[in-house]
Amino acid sequence: MKVKNSFIGNLTPQQLIELDACTQCGQCLQFCPVQNVKSDPAISPPEKIRVFKEFIKATEGLKATLMGPDRIDIRLLVDFTKAVFECTTCGACGQHCAVGIFTQRLWPMLRKEMVRRGIGPIGGQAKMPEVIRNTGNPYNLPLMDRFSPWFPDFVKIEEKADIAYYAGCTGAYSAQPMVKGDVLVLNAIGDPFTMLGPEEEVCCGFPLFISGQHDMLEDLVRRLVGGYKAKGVKLLLASCP
Protein backbone atom coordinates (compact mmCIF):
# COMPACT_ATOMS: atom_id res chain seq x y z
CA MET A 1 0.00 0.00 0.00
CA LYS A 2 1.33 3.45 -0.91
CA VAL A 3 2.22 5.82 1.88
CA LYS A 4 -0.42 8.52 2.18
CA ASN A 5 2.24 11.20 2.48
CA SER A 6 4.21 9.90 -0.49
CA PHE A 7 7.02 11.92 -2.05
CA ILE A 8 6.63 10.33 -5.48
CA GLY A 9 3.03 11.23 -6.34
CA ASN A 10 4.09 14.10 -8.63
CA LEU A 11 6.82 12.16 -10.43
CA THR A 12 6.53 10.19 -13.65
CA PRO A 13 8.02 6.68 -13.95
CA GLN A 14 10.75 8.21 -16.11
CA GLN A 15 11.64 10.70 -13.38
CA LEU A 16 11.81 7.96 -10.77
CA ILE A 17 14.27 6.13 -13.02
CA GLU A 18 16.26 9.35 -13.41
CA LEU A 19 16.54 9.78 -9.65
CA ASP A 20 18.00 6.28 -9.38
CA ALA A 21 20.25 6.89 -12.39
CA CYS A 22 22.20 9.74 -10.77
CA THR A 23 25.72 8.46 -10.08
CA GLN A 24 26.70 11.47 -7.89
CA CYS A 25 29.63 12.00 -10.25
CA GLY A 26 29.49 15.78 -9.89
CA GLN A 27 30.18 16.43 -13.55
CA CYS A 28 27.26 18.87 -13.67
CA LEU A 29 28.73 21.14 -10.99
CA GLN A 30 31.12 22.93 -13.31
CA PHE A 31 28.20 23.99 -15.53
CA CYS A 32 25.79 25.15 -12.79
CA PRO A 33 25.55 28.97 -12.59
CA VAL A 34 24.41 28.81 -8.97
CA GLN A 35 27.43 26.72 -8.02
CA ASN A 36 29.70 29.13 -9.89
CA VAL A 37 28.44 31.91 -7.61
CA LYS A 38 27.86 30.13 -4.28
CA SER A 39 30.07 27.03 -4.39
CA ASP A 40 27.66 25.39 -1.97
CA PRO A 41 27.47 21.57 -2.34
CA ALA A 42 24.27 21.53 -0.27
CA ILE A 43 22.32 23.07 -3.15
CA SER A 44 24.09 21.20 -5.95
CA PRO A 45 22.09 19.03 -8.39
CA PRO A 46 23.52 15.71 -7.10
CA GLU A 47 22.89 16.66 -3.48
CA LYS A 48 19.28 17.66 -4.17
CA ILE A 49 18.72 14.29 -5.81
CA ARG A 50 20.43 12.45 -2.96
CA VAL A 51 18.34 14.20 -0.30
CA PHE A 52 15.08 13.66 -2.15
CA LYS A 53 15.90 9.97 -2.52
CA GLU A 54 16.41 9.84 1.24
CA PHE A 55 12.91 11.27 1.69
CA ILE A 56 11.53 8.54 -0.55
CA LYS A 57 13.51 5.85 1.26
CA ALA A 58 12.29 7.06 4.66
CA THR A 59 8.64 6.94 3.60
CA GLU A 60 8.48 4.14 1.00
CA GLY A 61 11.62 2.03 1.38
CA LEU A 62 11.73 -1.55 2.65
CA LYS A 63 12.02 -0.50 6.30
CA ALA A 64 9.12 1.94 5.88
CA THR A 65 7.02 -0.78 4.27
CA LEU A 66 7.69 -3.24 7.10
CA MET A 67 7.72 -0.93 10.10
CA GLY A 68 5.94 2.20 8.95
CA PRO A 69 7.32 5.41 7.43
CA ASP A 70 9.79 7.57 9.31
CA ARG A 71 8.85 11.10 10.26
CA ILE A 72 11.08 13.57 8.41
CA ASP A 73 12.40 16.53 10.38
CA ILE A 74 10.74 19.73 9.15
CA ARG A 75 14.14 21.43 9.16
CA LEU A 76 15.37 18.98 6.51
CA LEU A 77 12.32 19.71 4.37
CA VAL A 78 12.80 23.47 4.73
CA ASP A 79 16.49 23.22 3.83
CA PHE A 80 15.67 21.09 0.80
CA THR A 81 12.98 23.53 -0.30
CA LYS A 82 15.44 26.42 -0.17
CA ALA A 83 17.93 24.39 -2.18
CA VAL A 84 15.51 23.36 -4.90
CA PHE A 85 14.14 26.90 -5.24
CA GLU A 86 17.59 28.51 -5.55
CA CYS A 87 18.02 26.73 -8.88
CA THR A 88 17.58 28.87 -12.01
CA THR A 89 16.09 25.87 -13.91
CA CYS A 90 18.42 26.73 -16.79
CA GLY A 91 18.87 23.03 -17.55
CA ALA A 92 22.67 23.17 -17.86
CA CYS A 93 23.10 20.33 -15.37
CA GLY A 94 20.82 18.06 -17.39
CA GLN A 95 22.40 19.08 -20.68
CA HIS A 96 25.78 17.89 -19.43
CA CYS A 97 24.51 14.98 -17.34
CA ALA A 98 26.44 11.79 -18.07
CA VAL A 99 23.28 9.68 -17.74
CA GLY A 100 20.88 12.14 -19.39
CA ILE A 101 18.68 13.23 -16.46
CA PHE A 102 16.12 15.78 -17.70
CA THR A 103 16.61 18.12 -14.75
CA GLN A 104 14.78 21.04 -16.36
CA ARG A 105 11.55 19.10 -15.81
CA LEU A 106 12.61 17.26 -12.67
CA TRP A 107 13.22 20.38 -10.54
CA PRO A 108 9.73 21.86 -11.08
CA MET A 109 8.21 18.53 -10.00
CA LEU A 110 10.28 18.50 -6.81
CA ARG A 111 9.18 22.08 -6.19
CA LYS A 112 5.58 21.03 -6.75
CA GLU A 113 5.97 18.41 -4.02
CA MET A 114 7.26 21.01 -1.58
CA VAL A 115 4.39 23.36 -2.49
CA ARG A 116 1.96 20.50 -1.88
CA ARG A 117 3.41 20.11 1.59
CA GLY A 118 2.94 23.81 2.32
CA ILE A 119 6.66 24.54 2.60
CA GLY A 120 7.22 26.22 -0.77
CA PRO A 121 7.39 28.39 -2.67
CA ILE A 122 9.76 30.93 -1.18
CA GLY A 123 9.75 34.72 -1.29
CA GLY A 124 7.44 36.67 -3.56
CA GLN A 125 6.64 33.63 -5.70
CA ALA A 126 3.93 32.68 -3.21
CA LYS A 127 1.89 35.71 -4.31
CA MET A 128 2.06 34.85 -8.00
CA PRO A 129 -1.20 32.82 -8.29
CA GLU A 130 -3.21 35.67 -6.77
CA VAL A 131 -1.46 38.25 -8.95
CA ILE A 132 -2.13 36.26 -12.13
CA ARG A 133 -5.73 35.71 -11.08
CA ASN A 134 -6.21 39.47 -10.63
CA THR A 135 -4.20 40.89 -13.54
CA GLY A 136 -3.66 38.02 -15.98
CA ASN A 137 0.13 38.37 -15.70
CA PRO A 138 2.81 37.56 -13.08
CA TYR A 139 4.16 41.12 -13.00
CA ASN A 140 1.09 42.63 -11.32
CA LEU A 141 0.78 45.20 -14.11
CA PRO A 142 -2.53 46.58 -15.43
CA LEU A 143 -4.48 44.21 -17.66
CA MET A 144 -5.34 46.90 -20.21
CA ASP A 145 -1.68 47.90 -20.62
CA ARG A 146 -0.78 44.53 -22.10
CA PHE A 147 -0.57 45.78 -25.70
CA SER A 148 0.05 49.44 -24.94
CA PRO A 149 2.15 51.30 -26.02
CA TRP A 150 4.13 48.86 -28.16
CA PHE A 151 1.48 47.55 -30.55
CA PRO A 152 1.70 49.40 -33.93
CA ASP A 153 -1.50 51.28 -34.79
CA PHE A 154 -1.30 50.42 -38.48
CA VAL A 155 -1.18 46.64 -38.00
CA LYS A 156 -4.56 45.05 -38.64
CA ILE A 157 -5.79 42.28 -36.38
CA GLU A 158 -8.55 40.10 -37.82
CA GLU A 159 -11.49 39.05 -35.69
CA LYS A 160 -11.05 35.48 -36.96
CA ALA A 161 -8.14 33.89 -38.82
CA ASP A 162 -6.26 30.63 -39.28
CA ILE A 163 -3.15 32.17 -37.71
CA ALA A 164 -2.94 33.70 -34.23
CA TYR A 165 -0.12 35.37 -32.33
CA TYR A 166 0.39 35.03 -28.57
CA ALA A 167 2.66 37.76 -27.22
CA GLY A 168 2.90 36.46 -23.66
CA CYS A 169 3.44 38.39 -20.46
CA THR A 170 7.21 38.90 -20.57
CA GLY A 171 7.13 40.09 -24.14
CA ALA A 172 4.14 42.37 -23.64
CA TYR A 173 5.41 44.00 -20.46
CA SER A 174 9.19 43.58 -20.39
CA ALA A 175 10.51 42.73 -23.87
CA GLN A 176 8.38 44.98 -26.02
CA PRO A 177 10.86 45.42 -28.92
CA MET A 178 10.77 41.65 -29.42
CA VAL A 179 7.00 41.29 -29.64
CA LYS A 180 6.67 44.49 -31.66
CA GLY A 181 9.13 43.00 -34.13
CA ASP A 182 7.10 39.78 -34.30
CA VAL A 183 3.93 41.69 -35.11
CA LEU A 184 5.71 43.78 -37.76
CA VAL A 185 7.05 40.63 -39.42
CA LEU A 186 3.60 39.03 -39.43
CA ASN A 187 2.14 42.19 -40.91
CA ALA A 188 4.84 42.30 -43.61
CA ILE A 189 4.18 38.68 -44.57
CA GLY A 190 0.63 39.69 -45.39
CA ASP A 191 -1.29 36.66 -44.21
CA PRO A 192 -4.27 37.57 -42.00
CA PHE A 193 -3.71 36.89 -38.31
CA THR A 194 -5.63 37.38 -35.11
CA MET A 195 -4.88 37.93 -31.42
CA LEU A 196 -6.81 37.67 -28.21
CA GLY A 197 -7.74 40.94 -26.53
CA PRO A 198 -5.78 42.19 -23.50
CA GLU A 199 -8.44 40.84 -21.16
CA GLU A 200 -8.33 37.40 -22.85
CA GLU A 201 -4.60 36.84 -23.42
CA VAL A 202 -3.76 35.66 -19.93
CA CYS A 203 -0.53 34.17 -18.64
CA CYS A 204 0.37 30.84 -20.25
CA GLY A 205 1.11 29.45 -16.80
CA PHE A 206 4.84 28.82 -17.24
CA PRO A 207 5.88 30.89 -14.17
CA LEU A 208 3.44 28.85 -12.09
CA PHE A 209 4.67 25.58 -13.59
CA ILE A 210 8.33 26.34 -12.99
CA SER A 211 7.68 27.41 -9.38
CA GLY A 212 5.68 24.26 -8.61
CA GLN A 213 2.34 26.03 -8.22
CA HIS A 214 0.20 24.02 -10.60
CA ASP A 215 -3.34 24.52 -9.30
CA MET A 216 -4.26 27.21 -11.86
CA LEU A 217 -2.54 25.71 -14.91
CA GLU A 218 -5.48 23.81 -16.35
CA ASP A 219 -7.79 26.80 -16.04
CA LEU A 220 -5.33 29.13 -17.78
CA VAL A 221 -4.75 26.68 -20.63
CA ARG A 222 -8.46 26.07 -21.13
CA ARG A 223 -9.14 29.82 -21.25
CA LEU A 224 -6.49 30.37 -23.90
CA VAL A 225 -7.41 27.32 -25.97
CA GLY A 226 -11.09 28.25 -25.83
CA GLY A 227 -10.34 31.79 -26.96
CA TYR A 228 -8.32 30.65 -29.94
CA LYS A 229 -10.84 27.99 -30.92
CA ALA A 230 -13.57 30.64 -30.95
CA LYS A 231 -11.49 32.60 -33.44
CA GLY A 232 -11.03 29.60 -35.74
CA VAL A 233 -7.27 29.43 -35.17
CA LYS A 234 -5.35 26.53 -36.74
CA LEU A 235 -1.78 27.77 -36.25
CA LEU A 236 -0.63 29.52 -33.07
CA LEU A 237 2.62 31.48 -33.04
CA ALA A 238 3.99 32.33 -29.61
CA SER A 239 6.90 34.29 -28.17
CA CYS A 240 6.40 32.69 -24.73
CA PRO A 241 7.36 29.25 -23.38
GUGUMI-909022 format. One record per residue (C-alpha): residue in one letter; x negated, y negated, z. Coordinates in steps of 0.2 Angstrom, whole numbers, plus 2048, in hexadecimal, padded with zeros to 3 digits. Each point is the difference from the previous one (the first is absolute). Layout:
BEGIN
(atom 'a', (X, Y, Z))
...
END
This chain:
BEGIN
(atom 'm', (800, 800, 800))
(atom 'k', (7F9, 7EF, 7FB))
(atom 'v', (7FC, 7F4, 80E))
(atom 'k', (80D, 7F2, 802))
(atom 'n', (7F3, 7F3, 801))
(atom 's', (7F6, 807, 7F2))
(atom 'f', (7F2, 7F5, 7F8))
(atom 'i', (802, 808, 7EF))
(atom 'g', (812, 7FC, 7FB))
(atom 'n', (7FB, 7F1, 7F5))
(atom 'l', (7F2, 80A, 7F7))
(atom 't', (801, 80A, 7F0))
(atom 'p', (7F9, 812, 7FE))
(atom 'q', (7F2, 7F8, 7F5))
(atom 'q', (7FC, 7F3, 80E))
(atom 'l', (7FF, 80E, 80D))
(atom 'i', (7F4, 809, 7F5))
(atom 'e', (7F6, 7F0, 7FE))
(atom 'l', (7FE, 7FE, 813))
(atom 'd', (7F9, 812, 801))
(atom 'a', (7F5, 7FD, 7F1))
(atom 'c', (7F6, 7F1, 808))
(atom 't', (7EE, 807, 804))
(atom 'q', (7FC, 7F1, 80B))
(atom 'c', (7F1, 7FD, 7F4))
(atom 'g', (801, 7ED, 802))
(atom 'q', (7FC, 7FD, 7ED))
(atom 'c', (80F, 7F4, 800))
(atom 'l', (7F8, 7F4, 80D))
(atom 'q', (7F4, 7F7, 7F4))
(atom 'f', (80F, 7FB, 7F5))
(atom 'c', (80C, 7FA, 80E))
(atom 'p', (801, 7ED, 801))
(atom 'v', (806, 801, 812))
(atom 'q', (7F1, 80A, 805))
(atom 'n', (7F5, 7F4, 7F7))
(atom 'v', (806, 7F2, 80B))
(atom 'k', (803, 809, 811))
(atom 's', (7F5, 810, 7FF))
(atom 'd', (80C, 808, 80C))
(atom 'p', (801, 813, 7FE))
(atom 'a', (810, 800, 80B))
(atom 'i', (809, 7F9, 7F1))
(atom 's', (7F8, 809, 7F2))
(atom 'p', (80A, 80B, 7F4))
(atom 'p', (7F8, 810, 807))
(atom 'e', (804, 7FC, 812))
(atom 'k', (812, 7FB, 7FC))
(atom 'i', (802, 811, 7F8))
(atom 'r', (7F8, 809, 80E))
(atom 'v', (80A, 7F7, 80E))
(atom 'f', (811, 803, 7F6))
(atom 'k', (7FC, 812, 7FE))
(atom 'e', (7FD, 801, 813))
(atom 'f', (811, 7F9, 802))
(atom 'i', (807, 80D, 7F5))
(atom 'k', (7F6, 80E, 809))
(atom 'a', (807, 7FA, 811))
(atom 't', (812, 800, 7FB))
(atom 'e', (801, 80E, 7F3))
(atom 'g', (7F0, 80B, 802))
(atom 'l', (7FF, 812, 806))
(atom 'k', (7FF, 7FA, 812))
(atom 'a', (80E, 7F4, 7FE))
(atom 't', (80B, 80E, 7F8))
(atom 'l', (7FD, 80C, 80E))
(atom 'm', (7FF, 7F5, 810))
(atom 'g', (809, 7F0, 7FA))
(atom 'p', (7F9, 7F0, 7F8))
(atom 'd', (7F4, 7F5, 80A))
(atom 'r', (805, 7EE, 804))
(atom 'i', (7F5, 7F4, 7F7))
(atom 'd', (7F9, 7F1, 80A))
(atom 'i', (808, 7F0, 7FA))
(atom 'r', (7EF, 7F8, 800))
(atom 'l', (7FA, 80C, 7F3))
(atom 'l', (80F, 7FC, 7F5))
(atom 'v', (7FE, 7EE, 802))
(atom 'd', (7EE, 801, 7FB))
(atom 'f', (804, 80B, 7F1))
(atom 't', (80D, 7F3, 7FA))
(atom 'k', (7F4, 7F2, 801))
(atom 'a', (7F3, 80A, 7F6))
(atom 'v', (80C, 805, 7F2))
(atom 'f', (807, 7EE, 7FF))
(atom 'e', (7EF, 7F8, 7FE))
(atom 'c', (7FE, 809, 7F0))
(atom 't', (802, 7F6, 7F0))
(atom 't', (808, 80F, 7F6))
(atom 'c', (7F4, 7FB, 7F2))
(atom 'g', (7FE, 813, 7FC))
(atom 'a', (7ED, 7FF, 7FF))
(atom 'c', (7FE, 80E, 80C))
(atom 'g', (80B, 80C, 7F6))
(atom 'q', (7F8, 7FB, 7F0))
(atom 'h', (7EF, 806, 806))
(atom 'c', (806, 80E, 80A))
(atom 'a', (7F7, 810, 7FD))
(atom 'v', (810, 80B, 801))
(atom 'g', (80C, 7F3, 7F8))
(atom 'i', (80B, 7FB, 80F))
(atom 'f', (80C, 7F3, 7F9))
(atom 't', (7FE, 7F4, 80F))
(atom 'q', (809, 7F2, 7F8))
(atom 'r', (810, 809, 803))
(atom 'l', (7FB, 80A, 810))
(atom 'w', (7FD, 7F0, 80A))
(atom 'p', (811, 7F9, 7FE))
(atom 'm', (808, 810, 805))
(atom 'l', (7F6, 800, 810))
(atom 'r', (805, 7EF, 803))
(atom 'k', (812, 805, 7FD))
(atom 'e', (7FE, 80D, 80E))
(atom 'm', (7FA, 7F3, 80C))
(atom 'v', (80E, 7F4, 7FC))
(atom 'r', (80C, 80E, 803))
(atom 'r', (7F9, 802, 811))
(atom 'g', (802, 7EE, 804))
(atom 'i', (7EE, 7FC, 801))
(atom 'g', (7FD, 7F8, 7EF))
(atom 'p', (7FF, 7F5, 7F7))
(atom 'i', (7F4, 7F3, 807))
(atom 'g', (800, 7ED, 800))
(atom 'g', (80C, 7F7, 7F4))
(atom 'q', (804, 80F, 7F6))
(atom 'a', (80D, 805, 80C))
(atom 'k', (80B, 7F0, 7FA))
(atom 'm', (7FF, 805, 7EE))
(atom 'p', (810, 80A, 7FF))
(atom 'e', (80A, 7F2, 807))
(atom 'v', (7F7, 7F3, 7F5))
(atom 'i', (804, 80A, 7F0))
(atom 'r', (812, 802, 806))
(atom 'n', (802, 7EE, 802))
(atom 't', (7F6, 7F9, 7F1))
(atom 'g', (7FD, 80E, 7F4))
(atom 'n', (7ED, 7FE, 802))
(atom 'p', (7F3, 804, 80D))
(atom 'y', (7F9, 7EE, 800))
(atom 'n', (810, 7F9, 808))
(atom 'l', (801, 7F3, 7F2))
(atom 'p', (811, 7F9, 7FA))
(atom 'l', (809, 80C, 7F5))
(atom 'm', (805, 7F3, 7F3))
(atom 'd', (7ED, 7FA, 7FE))
(atom 'r', (7FC, 811, 7F8))
(atom 'f', (7FF, 7FA, 7EF))
(atom 's', (7FD, 7EE, 803))
(atom 'p', (7F5, 7F6, 7FB))
(atom 'w', (7F6, 80D, 7F5))
(atom 'f', (80E, 806, 7F4))
(atom 'p', (7FF, 7F7, 7EF))
(atom 'd', (810, 7F7, 7FC))
(atom 'f', (7FF, 804, 7EE))
(atom 'v', (7FF, 813, 802))
(atom 'k', (811, 808, 7FD))
(atom 'i', (806, 80E, 80B))
(atom 'e', (80E, 80A, 7F9))
(atom 'e', (80E, 806, 80B))
(atom 'k', (7FE, 812, 7F9))
(atom 'a', (7F2, 808, 7F7))
(atom 'd', (7F6, 810, 7FE))
(atom 'i', (7F1, 7F8, 807))
(atom 'a', (7FF, 7F9, 812))
(atom 'y', (7F2, 7F7, 809))
(atom 'y', (7FD, 802, 813))
(atom 'a', (7F5, 7F2, 807))
(atom 'g', (7FE, 807, 812))
(atom 'c', (7FE, 7F6, 810))
(atom 't', (7ED, 7FE, 7FF))
(atom 'g', (800, 7FA, 7EE))
(atom 'a', (80F, 7F4, 803))
(atom 'y', (7FA, 7F8, 810))
(atom 's', (7ED, 802, 800))
(atom 'a', (7F9, 804, 7EF))
(atom 'q', (80B, 7F5, 7F5))
(atom 'p', (7F4, 7FE, 7F1))
(atom 'm', (800, 813, 7FE))
(atom 'v', (813, 802, 7FF))
(atom 'k', (802, 7F0, 7F6))
(atom 'g', (7F3, 807, 7F3))
(atom 'd', (80A, 810, 800))
(atom 'v', (810, 7F7, 7FB))
(atom 'l', (7F7, 7F5, 7F3))
(atom 'v', (7FA, 810, 7F8))
(atom 'l', (811, 808, 800))
(atom 'n', (807, 7F0, 7F8))
(atom 'a', (7F3, 800, 7F3))
(atom 'i', (803, 812, 7FB))
(atom 'g', (812, 7FB, 7FC))
(atom 'd', (809, 80F, 806))
(atom 'p', (80F, 7FB, 80B))
(atom 'f', (7FE, 804, 812))
(atom 't', (809, 7FD, 810))
(atom 'm', (7FC, 7FD, 813))
(atom 'l', (80A, 802, 810))
(atom 'g', (805, 7EF, 808))
(atom 'p', (7F6, 7FA, 80F))
(atom 'e', (80D, 807, 80C))
(atom 'e', (800, 811, 7F8))
(atom 'e', (7ED, 803, 7FD))
(atom 'v', (7FC, 806, 811))
(atom 'c', (7F0, 807, 807))
(atom 'c', (7FB, 811, 7F8))
(atom 'g', (7FC, 807, 811))
(atom 'f', (7EE, 803, 7FE))
(atom 'p', (7FB, 7F6, 80F))
(atom 'l', (80C, 80A, 80B))
(atom 'f', (7FA, 810, 7F8))
(atom 'i', (7ED, 7FC, 803))
(atom 's', (804, 7FB, 812))
(atom 'g', (80A, 810, 804))
(atom 'q', (810, 7F7, 802))
(atom 'h', (80B, 80A, 7F4))
(atom 'd', (812, 7FD, 806))
(atom 'm', (804, 7F3, 7F4))
(atom 'l', (7F8, 807, 7F0))
(atom 'e', (80E, 80A, 7F9))
(atom 'd', (80C, 7F1, 802))
(atom 'l', (7F4, 7F4, 7F7))
(atom 'v', (7FD, 80D, 7F2))
(atom 'r', (812, 803, 7FD))
(atom 'r', (804, 7ED, 800))
(atom 'l', (7F2, 7FD, 7F3))
(atom 'v', (805, 80F, 7F5))
(atom 'g', (812, 7FC, 801))
(atom 'g', (7FD, 7EE, 7FA))
(atom 'y', (7F6, 806, 7F1))
(atom 'k', (80C, 80D, 7FB))
(atom 'a', (80E, 7F3, 800))
(atom 'k', (7F5, 7F6, 7F4))
(atom 'g', (7FE, 80F, 7F4))
(atom 'v', (7ED, 801, 803))
(atom 'k', (7F7, 80E, 7F8))
(atom 'l', (7EE, 7FA, 803))
(atom 'l', (7FA, 7F7, 810))
(atom 'l', (7F0, 7F7, 800))
(atom 'a', (7F9, 7FB, 811))
(atom 's', (7F2, 7F7, 807))
(atom 'c', (802, 808, 811))
(atom 'p', (7FB, 811, 807))
END
